């Protein structure tokens, strides 16, 4: 749906980006998305939710 909140992320192993790319989620030792640490969560926008990470994820 475009909205994956932090509480939902911890239950997932992967998620789809707005561009349709599948990204991995790791919840051991904090939350990582494709290897990037999640540093801020649940910034709601009109077209979805932003979670801030500490590195760039490039399309595959």
C-alpha distance matrix in Angstrom:
0.0 3.8 5.6 7.9 11.2 14.5 15.4 12.5 13.5 17.0 16.1 14.6 16.7 14.2 10.8 9.6 10.3 9.4 12.5 11.4 13.9 14.0 15.4 17.4 17.4 20.8 21.5 25.3 27.2 24.3 20.9 20.9 18.3 20.1 23.3 22.6 23.0 20.4 22.6 20.5 17.2 14.8 15.7 13.3 13.0 12.2 9.4 8.1 10.4 13.5 15.5 19.0 20.7 24.4 24.5 23.1 20.7 21.7 20.0 21.7
3.8 0.0 3.8 6.5 9.7 12.9 14.6 12.2 12.4 16.2 16.1 14.4 16.3 13.5 9.8 8.3 7.8 6.7 10.3 10.2 12.3 12.8 13.6 16.0 15.9 19.4 20.2 23.9 25.4 22.4 18.9 18.6 15.9 17.8 20.9 19.7 20.2 17.5 19.6 17.5 14.4 12.3 12.7 10.7 10.2 10.0 6.9 4.9 7.2 10.0 12.2 15.5 17.4 21.1 21.1 19.7 17.6 18.8 17.5 19.7
5.6 3.8 0.0 3.8 6.2 9.8 11.3 9.5 10.3 13.9 14.2 13.2 15.8 13.7 10.4 10.3 10.0 9.7 13.5 13.3 14.9 14.6 14.6 16.3 15.3 18.3 18.5 22.3 23.5 20.3 17.1 17.5 15.5 18.1 20.7 19.3 19.0 15.9 17.7 15.2 11.8 9.2 10.3 8.4 9.2 9.8 8.0 4.7 5.4 8.7 10.6 14.3 16.5 20.3 21.0 20.2 18.6 20.4 19.7 21.9
7.9 6.5 3.8 0.0 3.8 6.7 8.2 6.1 6.5 10.2 10.6 9.8 12.5 11.0 8.3 9.5 10.0 11.0 14.5 13.9 14.5 13.4 12.7 13.6 12.0 14.8 14.8 18.6 20.0 16.9 13.7 14.4 12.7 15.7 18.0 16.8 16.4 13.4 15.5 13.5 10.1 8.4 10.6 9.9 11.7 13.1 11.4 7.7 6.6 8.9 9.3 13.0 14.7 18.5 19.5 19.1 17.4 19.7 19.2 21.1
11.2 9.7 6.2 3.8 0.0 3.8 5.5 5.3 6.3 9.2 10.5 10.9 13.9 13.2 11.3 13.0 13.1 14.2 17.7 17.4 17.7 16.5 15.1 15.4 13.0 15.0 14.1 17.7 18.6 15.2 12.6 14.2 13.5 16.9 18.6 17.0 15.7 12.3 13.8 11.4 7.6 5.8 8.9 8.9 11.7 13.9 13.1 9.3 7.0 8.8 8.6 12.2 14.3 18.0 19.6 20.0 18.9 21.6 21.7 23.8
14.5 12.9 9.8 6.7 3.8 0.0 3.8 5.3 5.0 6.7 9.2 10.2 12.9 12.9 12.0 14.4 14.6 16.3 19.5 19.2 18.7 17.1 14.9 14.4 11.4 12.6 11.0 14.4 15.0 11.6 9.4 11.6 11.8 15.5 16.5 14.9 13.0 9.7 11.2 9.4 6.1 6.2 9.9 11.2 14.3 17.0 16.2 12.4 9.4 9.9 8.1 11.1 12.7 16.0 18.1 19.1 18.3 21.4 22.1 23.9
15.4 14.6 11.3 8.2 5.5 3.8 0.0 3.8 5.6 6.0 7.6 9.8 13.1 13.9 13.4 16.2 17.1 18.9 22.1 21.3 21.0 18.9 17.0 16.1 12.8 13.6 11.5 14.7 15.8 12.8 11.1 13.9 14.4 18.0 18.9 17.9 15.9 12.9 14.3 12.7 9.6 9.2 12.9 13.6 16.9 19.1 18.5 14.8 12.3 13.4 11.9 14.9 16.2 19.4 21.5 22.6 21.6 24.6 25.0 26.5
12.5 12.2 9.5 6.1 5.3 5.3 3.8 0.0 3.8 5.6 5.5 6.9 10.5 11.0 10.3 13.1 14.6 16.6 19.6 18.3 18.2 15.9 14.6 13.9 11.2 12.8 11.5 15.1 16.9 14.2 11.8 13.8 13.4 16.6 18.2 17.7 16.4 13.8 16.0 14.6 11.3 10.6 14.0 14.1 16.8 18.6 17.3 13.6 11.8 13.3 12.2 15.6 16.7 20.1 21.6 22.1 20.4 23.1 23.0 24.2
13.5 12.4 10.3 6.5 6.3 5.0 5.6 3.8 0.0 3.8 5.3 5.2 8.0 8.4 8.2 11.4 12.7 15.3 17.9 16.7 15.9 13.5 11.5 10.5 7.6 9.3 8.5 12.3 14.1 11.4 8.5 10.0 9.7 12.9 14.4 14.0 13.0 10.7 13.5 12.8 10.1 10.5 13.8 14.6 17.0 19.2 17.5 13.8 11.6 12.1 10.3 13.2 13.6 16.9 18.2 18.8 17.1 19.9 20.0 21.2
17.0 16.2 13.9 10.2 9.2 6.7 6.0 5.6 3.8 0.0 3.8 5.6 8.0 9.9 11.0 14.6 16.1 18.9 21.4 20.0 18.8 15.9 13.6 11.6 8.0 8.1 6.1 9.6 11.6 9.5 7.5 10.0 10.9 14.0 14.7 14.7 13.2 11.5 14.1 14.0 11.8 12.8 16.4 17.6 20.4 22.7 21.2 17.5 15.0 15.2 12.8 15.2 15.1 17.9 19.5 20.6 19.1 22.2 22.5 23.3
16.1 16.1 14.2 10.6 10.5 9.2 7.6 5.5 5.3 3.8 0.0 3.8 7.0 9.3 10.6 14.2 16.5 19.3 21.6 19.7 18.8 15.6 14.1 12.1 9.3 9.8 8.6 11.7 14.5 12.9 10.9 12.8 13.0 15.6 16.9 17.5 16.5 14.9 17.7 17.5 14.9 15.3 18.8 19.3 21.8 23.6 21.9 18.3 16.5 17.4 15.5 18.3 18.3 21.1 22.3 23.1 21.1 23.7 23.5 23.9
14.6 14.4 13.2 9.8 10.9 10.2 9.8 6.9 5.2 5.6 3.8 0.0 3.8 5.6 7.2 10.9 13.5 16.6 18.5 16.3 15.2 11.9 10.6 8.8 6.7 8.4 8.7 12.1 15.0 13.5 10.7 11.4 10.8 12.8 14.7 15.6 15.5 14.3 17.6 17.5 15.1 15.6 18.7 19.2 21.2 22.8 20.6 17.1 15.7 16.4 14.7 17.4 16.9 19.8 20.4 20.7 18.3 20.6 20.0 20.3
16.7 16.3 15.8 12.5 13.9 12.9 13.1 10.5 8.0 8.0 7.0 3.8 0.0 3.8 7.2 10.8 13.5 17.0 18.2 15.8 13.9 10.3 8.7 6.0 4.9 6.6 8.4 11.1 14.4 13.5 10.7 10.4 9.5 10.5 12.5 14.2 14.7 14.5 18.1 18.8 17.0 18.0 20.8 21.6 23.3 25.0 22.4 19.1 17.7 17.8 15.9 18.0 16.8 19.2 19.2 19.4 16.7 18.7 18.2 17.9
14.2 13.5 13.7 11.0 13.2 12.9 13.9 11.0 8.4 9.9 9.3 5.6 3.8 0.0 3.8 7.1 9.8 13.4 14.4 12.0 10.1 6.6 5.4 4.3 5.0 8.3 10.7 13.7 16.5 15.1 11.8 10.6 8.3 9.1 12.0 13.4 14.5 14.0 17.8 18.2 16.3 17.0 19.3 19.8 21.0 22.4 19.6 16.6 15.6 15.7 14.3 16.5 15.4 18.1 17.7 17.2 14.2 15.8 14.9 14.8
10.8 9.8 10.4 8.3 11.3 12.0 13.4 10.3 8.2 11.0 10.6 7.2 7.2 3.8 0.0 3.8 6.6 9.9 11.3 9.2 8.2 5.7 5.5 6.7 7.4 11.1 13.0 16.4 18.8 16.7 13.1 12.0 9.1 10.3 13.6 14.0 15.2 14.0 17.4 17.2 14.9 15.0 16.9 17.0 17.7 18.9 15.9 13.0 12.6 13.1 12.5 15.1 14.8 17.9 17.5 16.5 13.5 15.0 13.8 14.5
9.6 8.3 10.3 9.5 13.0 14.4 16.2 13.1 11.4 14.6 14.2 10.9 10.8 7.1 3.8 0.0 3.8 6.7 7.8 5.5 5.4 4.5 6.2 9.0 10.5 14.4 16.6 19.9 22.0 19.8 16.0 14.5 11.1 11.6 15.3 15.5 17.2 15.9 19.1 18.6 16.4 16.1 17.2 16.8 16.8 17.4 14.0 11.9 12.4 13.0 13.3 15.8 15.7 18.8 17.9 16.2 13.0 13.7 11.8 12.8
10.3 7.8 10.0 10.0 13.1 14.6 17.1 14.6 12.7 16.1 16.5 13.5 13.5 9.8 6.6 3.8 0.0 3.8 5.2 5.1 5.2 6.4 7.2 10.5 11.9 15.7 17.8 21.1 22.6 20.1 16.3 14.5 11.0 11.5 15.0 14.4 16.2 14.8 17.6 17.0 15.2 14.9 15.2 15.0 14.4 15.3 11.8 10.1 10.6 10.6 11.4 13.5 13.7 16.8 15.7 13.6 10.8 11.4 9.9 12.0
9.4 6.7 9.7 11.0 14.2 16.3 18.9 16.6 15.3 18.9 19.3 16.6 17.0 13.4 9.9 6.7 3.8 0.0 3.8 5.4 7.5 9.7 10.9 14.4 15.6 19.3 21.2 24.5 25.9 23.1 19.4 17.8 14.4 15.1 18.4 17.4 19.0 17.2 19.5 18.3 16.4 15.4 15.0 14.1 12.6 12.7 9.0 8.4 10.1 10.7 12.7 14.7 15.7 18.8 17.8 15.3 13.0 13.2 11.5 14.0
12.5 10.3 13.5 14.5 17.7 19.5 22.1 19.6 17.9 21.4 21.6 18.5 18.2 14.4 11.3 7.8 5.2 3.8 0.0 3.8 5.7 9.1 10.9 14.7 16.8 20.4 22.8 26.0 27.4 25.0 21.2 19.1 15.4 15.1 18.6 18.0 20.3 19.1 21.6 20.9 19.4 18.8 18.3 17.7 16.0 15.9 12.3 12.2 13.7 13.8 15.4 16.8 17.1 19.8 18.0 15.0 12.3 11.4 8.9 11.3
11.4 10.2 13.3 13.9 17.4 19.2 21.3 18.3 16.7 20.0 19.7 16.3 15.8 12.0 9.2 5.5 5.1 5.4 3.8 0.0 3.8 6.5 9.4 13.0 15.3 19.0 21.6 24.7 26.6 24.5 20.7 18.6 14.9 14.5 18.2 18.3 20.6 19.7 22.6 22.0 20.2 19.7 19.8 19.1 17.9 17.8 14.1 13.4 14.9 15.3 16.5 18.4 18.4 21.1 19.4 16.7 13.5 12.8 9.8 11.0
13.9 12.3 14.9 14.5 17.7 18.7 21.0 18.2 15.9 18.8 18.8 15.2 13.9 10.1 8.2 5.4 5.2 7.5 5.7 3.8 0.0 3.8 6.4 10.0 12.9 16.4 19.4 22.2 24.1 22.2 18.5 16.0 12.3 11.2 15.0 15.5 18.1 17.8 20.9 21.0 19.6 19.8 20.3 20.2 19.5 20.1 16.5 15.2 15.8 15.5 15.8 17.2 16.5 18.9 16.9 14.3 10.7 10.0 7.2 7.9
14.0 12.8 14.6 13.4 16.5 17.1 18.9 15.9 13.5 15.9 15.6 11.9 10.3 6.6 5.7 4.5 6.4 9.7 9.1 6.5 3.8 0.0 3.8 6.8 9.8 13.3 16.4 19.1 21.4 19.8 16.2 13.9 10.4 9.4 13.2 14.4 16.8 16.6 20.1 20.4 18.9 19.3 20.4 20.6 20.6 21.5 18.0 16.0 16.1 15.9 15.5 17.2 16.2 18.6 17.0 15.1 11.5 11.7 9.5 9.4
15.4 13.6 14.6 12.7 15.1 14.9 17.0 14.6 11.5 13.6 14.1 10.6 8.7 5.4 5.5 6.2 7.2 10.9 10.9 9.4 6.4 3.8 0.0 3.8 6.7 10.1 13.2 15.8 17.8 16.3 12.7 10.1 6.6 5.8 9.6 10.7 13.0 13.1 16.7 17.5 16.3 17.4 18.8 19.6 20.1 21.6 18.5 16.0 15.2 14.4 13.2 14.5 12.9 15.2 13.9 12.6 9.2 10.4 9.6 9.8
17.4 16.0 16.3 13.6 15.4 14.4 16.1 13.9 10.5 11.6 12.1 8.8 6.0 4.3 6.7 9.0 10.5 14.4 14.7 13.0 10.0 6.8 3.8 0.0 3.8 6.7 10.1 12.4 14.8 13.8 10.5 8.1 5.6 5.0 8.0 10.0 11.9 12.4 16.2 17.5 16.5 18.0 19.9 21.1 22.2 24.0 21.2 18.3 16.9 16.0 14.1 15.3 13.3 15.3 14.4 14.1 11.1 12.9 12.7 12.4
17.4 15.9 15.3 12.0 13.0 11.4 12.8 11.2 7.6 8.0 9.3 6.7 4.9 5.0 7.4 10.5 11.9 15.6 16.8 15.3 12.9 9.8 6.7 3.8 0.0 3.8 6.6 9.4 11.8 10.4 7.1 5.7 4.7 6.4 8.1 9.4 10.0 10.1 13.8 15.0 13.9 15.7 18.1 19.6 21.2 23.4 21.0 17.7 15.7 14.9 12.4 13.8 12.1 14.4 14.4 14.9 12.7 15.3 15.5 15.8
20.8 19.4 18.3 14.8 15.0 12.6 13.6 12.8 9.3 8.1 9.8 8.4 6.6 8.3 11.1 14.4 15.7 19.3 20.4 19.0 16.4 13.3 10.1 6.7 3.8 0.0 3.8 5.8 8.4 7.9 5.7 5.1 6.5 8.0 7.9 9.6 9.4 10.3 13.8 15.6 15.0 17.3 20.0 21.9 23.9 26.4 24.3 20.8 18.5 17.3 14.3 15.2 13.1 14.6 15.1 16.4 14.7 17.5 18.3 18.3
21.5 20.2 18.5 14.8 14.1 11.0 11.5 11.5 8.5 6.1 8.6 8.7 8.4 10.7 13.0 16.6 17.8 21.2 22.8 21.6 19.4 16.4 13.2 10.1 6.6 3.8 0.0 3.8 6.3 5.5 4.5 6.4 8.9 11.3 10.7 11.5 10.0 10.1 13.0 14.6 13.9 16.2 19.3 21.4 23.9 26.6 24.9 21.2 18.5 17.6 14.3 15.4 13.8 15.4 16.8 18.6 17.4 20.6 21.5 21.9
25.3 23.9 22.3 18.6 17.7 14.4 14.7 15.1 12.3 9.6 11.7 12.1 11.1 13.7 16.4 19.9 21.1 24.5 26.0 24.7 22.2 19.1 15.8 12.4 9.4 5.8 3.8 0.0 3.8 5.6 6.7 8.1 11.2 12.9 11.3 12.6 11.0 12.1 14.5 16.7 16.7 19.4 22.4 24.7 27.3 30.1 28.5 24.9 22.0 20.8 17.3 17.8 15.7 16.5 17.9 20.1 19.2 22.3 23.6 23.6
27.2 25.4 23.5 20.0 18.6 15.0 15.8 16.9 14.1 11.6 14.5 15.0 14.4 16.5 18.8 22.0 22.6 25.9 27.4 26.6 24.1 21.4 17.8 14.8 11.8 8.4 6.3 3.8 0.0 3.8 6.7 8.5 12.2 14.0 11.7 12.1 9.7 11.1 12.7 15.3 16.1 19.2 21.9 24.7 27.4 30.6 29.3 25.7 22.5 20.8 17.0 16.8 14.7 14.9 16.9 19.6 19.4 22.9 24.7 25.0
24.3 22.4 20.3 16.9 15.2 11.6 12.8 14.2 11.4 9.5 12.9 13.5 13.5 15.1 16.7 19.8 20.1 23.1 25.0 24.5 22.2 19.8 16.3 13.8 10.4 7.9 5.5 5.6 3.8 0.0 3.8 6.7 10.3 13.0 11.1 10.5 7.5 7.8 9.4 11.7 12.3 15.4 18.2 21.0 23.7 26.9 25.8 22.2 18.9 17.2 13.5 13.5 11.9 12.7 15.1 17.7 17.7 21.3 23.1 24.0
20.9 18.9 17.1 13.7 12.6 9.4 11.1 11.8 8.5 7.5 10.9 10.7 10.7 11.8 13.1 16.0 16.3 19.4 21.2 20.7 18.5 16.2 12.7 10.5 7.1 5.7 4.5 6.7 6.7 3.8 0.0 3.8 6.8 10.0 9.0 8.4 6.1 5.7 8.6 10.4 10.4 13.3 16.0 18.5 21.0 24.0 22.6 19.0 15.9 14.3 10.7 11.2 9.6 11.3 13.2 15.3 14.7 18.3 19.8 20.8
20.9 18.6 17.5 14.4 14.2 11.6 13.9 13.8 10.0 10.0 12.8 11.4 10.4 10.6 12.0 14.5 14.5 17.8 19.1 18.6 16.0 13.9 10.1 8.1 5.7 5.1 6.4 8.1 8.5 6.7 3.8 0.0 3.8 6.4 5.3 5.1 4.5 5.7 9.3 11.6 11.9 14.8 16.9 19.4 21.3 24.2 22.3 19.0 16.2 14.2 10.8 10.7 8.2 9.6 10.5 12.3 11.4 14.8 16.5 17.3
18.3 15.9 15.5 12.7 13.5 11.8 14.4 13.4 9.7 10.9 13.0 10.8 9.5 8.3 9.1 11.1 11.0 14.4 15.4 14.9 12.3 10.4 6.6 5.6 4.7 6.5 8.9 11.2 12.2 10.3 6.8 3.8 0.0 3.8 5.2 5.1 6.5 7.0 10.7 12.3 12.1 14.4 16.1 18.1 19.5 22.0 19.8 16.7 14.4 12.5 9.7 10.1 7.8 9.9 9.8 10.4 8.6 11.8 13.0 14.0
20.1 17.8 18.1 15.7 16.9 15.5 18.0 16.6 12.9 14.0 15.6 12.8 10.5 9.1 10.3 11.6 11.5 15.1 15.1 14.5 11.2 9.4 5.8 5.0 6.4 8.0 11.3 12.9 14.0 13.0 10.0 6.4 3.8 0.0 3.8 5.7 8.6 10.2 13.7 15.7 15.7 17.9 19.3 21.2 22.0 24.3 21.7 19.0 17.2 15.3 12.9 12.8 10.0 11.1 9.7 9.6 7.2 9.7 10.8 11.1
23.3 20.9 20.7 18.0 18.6 16.5 18.9 18.2 14.4 14.7 16.9 14.7 12.5 12.0 13.6 15.3 15.0 18.4 18.6 18.2 15.0 13.2 9.6 8.0 8.1 7.9 10.7 11.3 11.7 11.1 9.0 5.3 5.2 3.8 0.0 3.8 6.6 9.4 12.5 15.2 16.1 18.9 20.3 22.7 23.9 26.6 24.4 21.5 19.2 16.8 13.9 13.0 9.5 9.6 8.6 9.9 8.7 11.6 13.6 13.8
22.6 19.7 19.3 16.8 17.0 14.9 17.9 17.7 14.0 14.7 17.5 15.6 14.2 13.4 14.0 15.5 14.4 17.4 18.0 18.3 15.5 14.4 10.7 10.0 9.4 9.6 11.5 12.6 12.1 10.5 8.4 5.1 5.1 5.7 3.8 0.0 3.8 6.5 9.2 11.9 13.3 16.3 17.3 20.0 21.3 24.2 22.3 19.5 16.9 14.1 11.0 9.5 5.9 5.9 5.6 7.6 7.6 11.2 13.8 15.0
23.0 20.2 19.0 16.4 15.7 13.0 15.9 16.4 13.0 13.2 16.5 15.5 14.7 14.5 15.2 17.2 16.2 19.0 20.3 20.6 18.1 16.8 13.0 11.9 10.0 9.4 10.0 11.0 9.7 7.5 6.1 4.5 6.5 8.6 6.6 3.8 0.0 3.8 6.1 9.4 11.0 14.5 15.9 19.0 20.8 24.0 22.6 19.6 16.4 13.6 10.0 8.5 5.4 5.6 7.5 10.4 11.0 14.7 17.2 18.6
20.4 17.5 15.9 13.4 12.3 9.7 12.9 13.8 10.7 11.5 14.9 14.3 14.5 14.0 14.0 15.9 14.8 17.2 19.1 19.7 17.8 16.6 13.1 12.4 10.1 10.3 10.1 12.1 11.1 7.8 5.7 5.7 7.0 10.2 9.4 6.5 3.8 0.0 3.8 6.0 7.2 10.7 12.3 15.4 17.4 20.8 19.7 16.5 13.1 10.4 6.6 5.8 4.4 6.7 9.2 11.4 11.9 15.7 17.8 19.7
22.6 19.6 17.7 15.5 13.8 11.2 14.3 16.0 13.5 14.1 17.7 17.6 18.1 17.8 17.4 19.1 17.6 19.5 21.6 22.6 20.9 20.1 16.7 16.2 13.8 13.8 13.0 14.5 12.7 9.4 8.6 9.3 10.7 13.7 12.5 9.2 6.1 3.8 0.0 3.8 6.9 10.6 11.6 15.2 17.4 21.1 20.6 17.6 14.0 11.0 7.6 5.6 5.5 6.6 10.2 12.9 14.3 18.0 20.4 22.7
20.5 17.5 15.2 13.5 11.4 9.4 12.7 14.6 12.8 14.0 17.5 17.5 18.8 18.2 17.2 18.6 17.0 18.3 20.9 22.0 21.0 20.4 17.5 17.5 15.0 15.6 14.6 16.7 15.3 11.7 10.4 11.6 12.3 15.7 15.2 11.9 9.4 6.0 3.8 0.0 3.8 7.2 8.0 11.7 14.2 17.9 17.9 14.9 11.2 8.5 5.7 4.9 7.2 9.5 12.6 14.6 15.7 19.3 21.3 23.9
17.2 14.4 11.8 10.1 7.6 6.1 9.6 11.3 10.1 11.8 14.9 15.1 17.0 16.3 14.9 16.4 15.2 16.4 19.4 20.2 19.6 18.9 16.3 16.5 13.9 15.0 13.9 16.7 16.1 12.3 10.4 11.9 12.1 15.7 16.1 13.3 11.0 7.2 6.9 3.8 0.0 3.8 5.9 9.0 12.0 15.5 15.4 12.1 8.3 6.7 4.4 6.3 9.0 12.1 14.7 16.0 16.4 19.7 21.2 23.7
14.8 12.3 9.2 8.4 5.8 6.2 9.2 10.6 10.5 12.8 15.3 15.6 18.0 17.0 15.0 16.1 14.9 15.4 18.8 19.7 19.8 19.3 17.4 18.0 15.7 17.3 16.2 19.4 19.2 15.4 13.3 14.8 14.4 17.9 18.9 16.3 14.5 10.7 10.6 7.2 3.8 0.0 3.8 5.8 9.2 12.5 12.7 9.5 5.9 6.0 5.9 8.8 12.0 15.3 17.6 18.3 18.3 21.3 22.2 24.8
15.7 12.7 10.3 10.6 8.9 9.9 12.9 14.0 13.8 16.4 18.8 18.7 20.8 19.3 16.9 17.2 15.2 15.0 18.3 19.8 20.3 20.4 18.8 19.9 18.1 20.0 19.3 22.4 21.9 18.2 16.0 16.9 16.1 19.3 20.3 17.3 15.9 12.3 11.6 8.0 5.9 3.8 0.0 3.8 6.6 10.3 11.1 8.7 5.5 4.9 6.5 8.5 12.2 15.4 17.4 17.8 18.2 20.9 21.9 25.0
13.3 10.7 8.4 9.9 8.9 11.2 13.6 14.1 14.6 17.6 19.3 19.2 21.6 19.8 17.0 16.8 15.0 14.1 17.7 19.1 20.2 20.6 19.6 21.1 19.6 21.9 21.4 24.7 24.7 21.0 18.5 19.4 18.1 21.2 22.7 20.0 19.0 15.4 15.2 11.7 9.0 5.8 3.8 0.0 3.8 7.0 8.3 6.3 4.5 6.4 9.1 11.7 15.3 18.6 20.3 20.1 20.0 22.3 22.7 25.8
13.0 10.2 9.2 11.7 11.7 14.3 16.9 16.8 17.0 20.4 21.8 21.2 23.3 21.0 17.7 16.8 14.4 12.6 16.0 17.9 19.5 20.6 20.1 22.2 21.2 23.9 23.9 27.3 27.4 23.7 21.0 21.3 19.5 22.0 23.9 21.3 20.8 17.4 17.4 14.2 12.0 9.2 6.6 3.8 0.0 3.8 5.5 5.3 5.6 7.3 10.8 13.0 16.5 19.8 20.8 20.0 19.8 21.6 21.7 25.0
12.2 10.0 9.8 13.1 13.9 17.0 19.1 18.6 19.2 22.7 23.6 22.8 25.0 22.4 18.9 17.4 15.3 12.7 15.9 17.8 20.1 21.5 21.6 24.0 23.4 26.4 26.6 30.1 30.6 26.9 24.0 24.2 22.0 24.3 26.6 24.2 24.0 20.8 21.1 17.9 15.5 12.5 10.3 7.0 3.8 0.0 3.8 5.9 8.1 10.5 14.1 16.5 19.7 23.1 23.8 22.5 22.0 23.2 22.9 26.0
9.4 6.9 8.0 11.4 13.1 16.2 18.5 17.3 17.5 21.2 21.9 20.6 22.4 19.6 15.9 14.0 11.8 9.0 12.3 14.1 16.5 18.0 18.5 21.2 21.0 24.3 24.9 28.5 29.3 25.8 22.6 22.3 19.8 21.7 24.4 22.3 22.6 19.7 20.6 17.9 15.4 12.7 11.1 8.3 5.5 3.8 0.0 3.8 7.2 9.6 13.2 15.7 18.5 21.9 22.1 20.5 19.5 20.4 19.7 22.7
8.1 4.9 4.7 7.7 9.3 12.4 14.8 13.6 13.8 17.5 18.3 17.1 19.1 16.6 13.0 11.9 10.1 8.4 12.2 13.4 15.2 16.0 16.0 18.3 17.7 20.8 21.2 24.9 25.7 22.2 19.0 19.0 16.7 19.0 21.5 19.5 19.6 16.5 17.6 14.9 12.1 9.5 8.7 6.3 5.3 5.9 3.8 0.0 3.8 6.9 10.1 13.2 15.9 19.5 20.0 18.9 17.7 19.3 18.8 21.6
10.4 7.2 5.4 6.6 7.0 9.4 12.3 11.8 11.6 15.0 16.5 15.7 17.7 15.6 12.6 12.4 10.6 10.1 13.7 14.9 15.8 16.1 15.2 16.9 15.7 18.5 18.5 22.0 22.5 18.9 15.9 16.2 14.4 17.2 19.2 16.9 16.4 13.1 14.0 11.2 8.3 5.9 5.5 4.5 5.6 8.1 7.2 3.8 0.0 3.8 6.7 10.0 12.9 16.6 17.6 17.1 16.4 18.6 18.7 21.6
13.5 10.0 8.7 8.9 8.8 9.9 13.4 13.3 12.1 15.2 17.4 16.4 17.8 15.7 13.1 13.0 10.6 10.7 13.8 15.3 15.5 15.9 14.4 16.0 14.9 17.3 17.6 20.8 20.8 17.2 14.3 14.2 12.5 15.3 16.8 14.1 13.6 10.4 11.0 8.5 6.7 6.0 4.9 6.4 7.3 10.5 9.6 6.9 3.8 0.0 3.8 6.4 9.5 13.0 14.2 13.8 13.7 16.2 17.0 20.1
15.5 12.2 10.6 9.3 8.6 8.1 11.9 12.2 10.3 12.8 15.5 14.7 15.9 14.3 12.5 13.3 11.4 12.7 15.4 16.5 15.8 15.5 13.2 14.1 12.4 14.3 14.3 17.3 17.0 13.5 10.7 10.8 9.7 12.9 13.9 11.0 10.0 6.6 7.6 5.7 4.4 5.9 6.5 9.1 10.8 14.1 13.2 10.1 6.7 3.8 0.0 3.8 6.5 10.2 11.9 12.4 12.5 15.6 16.9 19.6
19.0 15.5 14.3 13.0 12.2 11.1 14.9 15.6 13.2 15.2 18.3 17.4 18.0 16.5 15.1 15.8 13.5 14.7 16.8 18.4 17.2 17.2 14.5 15.3 13.8 15.2 15.4 17.8 16.8 13.5 11.2 10.7 10.1 12.8 13.0 9.5 8.5 5.8 5.6 4.9 6.3 8.8 8.5 11.7 13.0 16.5 15.7 13.2 10.0 6.4 3.8 0.0 3.8 6.9 9.0 10.1 11.3 14.6 16.8 19.6
20.7 17.4 16.5 14.7 14.3 12.7 16.2 16.7 13.6 15.1 18.3 16.9 16.8 15.4 14.8 15.7 13.7 15.7 17.1 18.4 16.5 16.2 12.9 13.3 12.1 13.1 13.8 15.7 14.7 11.9 9.6 8.2 7.8 10.0 9.5 5.9 5.4 4.4 5.5 7.2 9.0 12.0 12.2 15.3 16.5 19.7 18.5 15.9 12.9 9.5 6.5 3.8 0.0 3.8 5.8 7.6 8.9 12.6 15.1 17.6
24.4 21.1 20.3 18.5 18.0 16.0 19.4 20.1 16.9 17.9 21.1 19.8 19.2 18.1 17.9 18.8 16.8 18.8 19.8 21.1 18.9 18.6 15.2 15.3 14.4 14.6 15.4 16.5 14.9 12.7 11.3 9.6 9.9 11.1 9.6 5.9 5.6 6.7 6.6 9.5 12.1 15.3 15.4 18.6 19.8 23.1 21.9 19.5 16.6 13.0 10.2 6.9 3.8 0.0 3.8 7.2 9.6 13.1 16.3 18.4
24.5 21.1 21.0 19.5 19.6 18.1 21.5 21.6 18.2 19.5 22.3 20.4 19.2 17.7 17.5 17.9 15.7 17.8 18.0 19.4 16.9 17.0 13.9 14.4 14.4 15.1 16.8 17.9 16.9 15.1 13.2 10.5 9.8 9.7 8.6 5.6 7.5 9.2 10.2 12.6 14.7 17.6 17.4 20.3 20.8 23.8 22.1 20.0 17.6 14.2 11.9 9.0 5.8 3.8 0.0 3.8 6.6 9.7 13.2 15.3
23.1 19.7 20.2 19.1 20.0 19.1 22.6 22.1 18.8 20.6 23.1 20.7 19.4 17.2 16.5 16.2 13.6 15.3 15.0 16.7 14.3 15.1 12.6 14.1 14.9 16.4 18.6 20.1 19.6 17.7 15.3 12.3 10.4 9.6 9.9 7.6 10.4 11.4 12.9 14.6 16.0 18.3 17.8 20.1 20.0 22.5 20.5 18.9 17.1 13.8 12.4 10.1 7.6 7.2 3.8 0.0 3.8 6.3 9.8 12.3
20.7 17.6 18.6 17.4 18.9 18.3 21.6 20.4 17.1 19.1 21.1 18.3 16.7 14.2 13.5 13.0 10.8 13.0 12.3 13.5 10.7 11.5 9.2 11.1 12.7 14.7 17.4 19.2 19.4 17.7 14.7 11.4 8.6 7.2 8.7 7.6 11.0 11.9 14.3 15.7 16.4 18.3 18.2 20.0 19.8 22.0 19.5 17.7 16.4 13.7 12.5 11.3 8.9 9.6 6.6 3.8 0.0 3.8 6.7 9.0
21.7 18.8 20.4 19.7 21.6 21.4 24.6 23.1 19.9 22.2 23.7 20.6 18.7 15.8 15.0 13.7 11.4 13.2 11.4 12.8 10.0 11.7 10.4 12.9 15.3 17.5 20.6 22.3 22.9 21.3 18.3 14.8 11.8 9.7 11.6 11.2 14.7 15.7 18.0 19.3 19.7 21.3 20.9 22.3 21.6 23.2 20.4 19.3 18.6 16.2 15.6 14.6 12.6 13.1 9.7 6.3 3.8 0.0 3.8 6.4
20.0 17.5 19.7 19.2 21.7 22.1 25.0 23.0 20.0 22.5 23.5 20.0 18.2 14.9 13.8 11.8 9.9 11.5 8.9 9.8 7.2 9.5 9.6 12.7 15.5 18.3 21.5 23.6 24.7 23.1 19.8 16.5 13.0 10.8 13.6 13.8 17.2 17.8 20.4 21.3 21.2 22.2 21.9 22.7 21.7 22.9 19.7 18.8 18.7 17.0 16.9 16.8 15.1 16.3 13.2 9.8 6.7 3.8 0.0 3.8
21.7 19.7 21.9 21.1 23.8 23.9 26.5 24.2 21.2 23.3 23.9 20.3 17.9 14.8 14.5 12.8 12.0 14.0 11.3 11.0 7.9 9.4 9.8 12.4 15.8 18.3 21.9 23.6 25.0 24.0 20.8 17.3 14.0 11.1 13.8 15.0 18.6 19.7 22.7 23.9 23.7 24.8 25.0 25.8 25.0 26.0 22.7 21.6 21.6 20.1 19.6 19.6 17.6 18.4 15.3 12.3 9.0 6.4 3.8 0.0
